[in-house]
Amino acid sequence: MKNKFLLAAFLTLILMGGNLAAQEQNTELKLSLKEAQAYAIDHNKMVIASKMDVEAARIALKEMITNTLPQVSASGNFNDNLKLMTTLIPAEFFGGTPGEFFPVKFGTQFNSGASVQASLLLFNAPVYIGIESSKLARQLSEENLTKSELDTKESVSTAYYLILISEKSLKILDANIANLKETLKSTRVMYQAGMAESTDIDQMVSNVTAVENSRSSMQRTVELNYNLLRFQLGLSADSKLSLTETLEGIESDINIQALISQVFDHRQNVNYKLIEGQEKMSSIMLKSEKAAVLPTLSGFYTYGVNGMGEEVGGLSWFPNSIAGLQISVPIFASGQRYHRIKRAQINLDRAKNTKEMMTDQLLLQEKQLRYNLVNANQQYISQKDNIDVSKRVYTSMENKFKQGMASSLELTQANSLYLQAENNYITSLMSLLQTKLALDKLLNNL
């Protein structure tokens, strides 16, 4: 009875666990743009890898620091001299005949010993410079993490915008299809009344089919953009995801004038900081090569005991200890150190030149992005106005068609122009959002 109860409880726990897992899998994740960026910072694989690099650099620094701390080691041995070594000694040492030798055995059958040694590095320039280099490496890994986070926020924003844009396009196509079907219905009524020709119906059917094909393609684009965002968020492809922001809300938050007037300090840019860090690293490498000609000084202390005897349990023990300093002075390396120093100097000069190039590039990029933003905003405003004009033209042409004053071909052309205007507007809006995003990233606004 007890076993049946335990089995039932075990099966219940399994079913509950399965239900909980299913509930978690079916939970829909609803995110605003800022929430999506924050979620990606915690779950994006590239950011996680950069965080691991920061942790590895932190541990490497600690490892380097341990080289300056006291080092203690212990050793021991036990020897059973199965057959003692025999040495020949001149017999005359013992009053014997010159030219003859006496065999003599030295030592005892059992020897044992133990010792403890402590050492401390008192001076070693490359080690201390290595600590400085490790500190800088940790800082560079943190800057690289910042860059990974910025890149991820940019990628998340782009995917978020693409979803909203493609969903907006889908709504436009849905509305256009509904309108075309209504026109097709009216055309059939007109045909039955003798006010339209069969070719008009064929033309309208062709229009509906063409727009429906575009809608099917746009549906696939929407799903592709959702998968792109899932990838950036570190989600599985079957995760349920919905966006809480609207394209209209994002449009209303765009403040071109405030962004244009924001001051840019290229020294705060993460790419500049990384290049600047490389210059500092090259400077440290030069310092390390120069320090290789300096001596190394260390101190040590050893304490030990040795045991000797003919029986294991009857060894005689004798202590010993020693303290001292050890110095190593490099004298001649066949010119190797000289050439290493020269190469390190060239690397430093190259790093300085790269930093100057990065400065010029960032300043030029800033001007270009500001220009692109102004131009994209003008295009956006122009294309937004064109939608109203194209909509009015299409509505007028549709009324004329229903009154028999325009052909189906003219109505088709007006509809194509209207859809093209909507497409141009969507394209200009995406261009504006991407240009703004690029400038926001440059100005550290993400």
Secondary structure, DSSP 8 states (H G I E B T S, - for coil): -HHHHHHHHHHHHHHHHHHHHHHHHH--EEE-HHHHHHHHHHH-HHHHHHHHHHHHHHHHHHHHHGGGS-EEEEEEEEEE-SS--EEEEEGGGGT--TT-EEEEE-S-SEEEEEEEEEEEEEE-HHHHHHHHHHHHHHHHHHHHHHHHHHHHHHHHHHHHHHHHHHHHHHHHHHHHHHHHHHHHHHHHHHHHTTSS-HHHHHHHHHHHHHHHHHHHHHHHHHHHHHHHHHHHHT--TT--EEE---HHHHHHT--HHHHHHS---GGGSHHHHHHHHHHHHHHHHHHHHHHTTS-EEEEEEEEEEEEEESSGGG-EEEEEEEEEEEEE-----TTHHHHHHHHHHHHHHHHHHHHHHHHHHHHHHHHHHHHHHHHHHHHHHHHHHHHHHHHHHHHHHHHHHHTTSS-HHHHHHHHHHHHHHHHHHHHHHHHHHHHHHHHHHHTT--
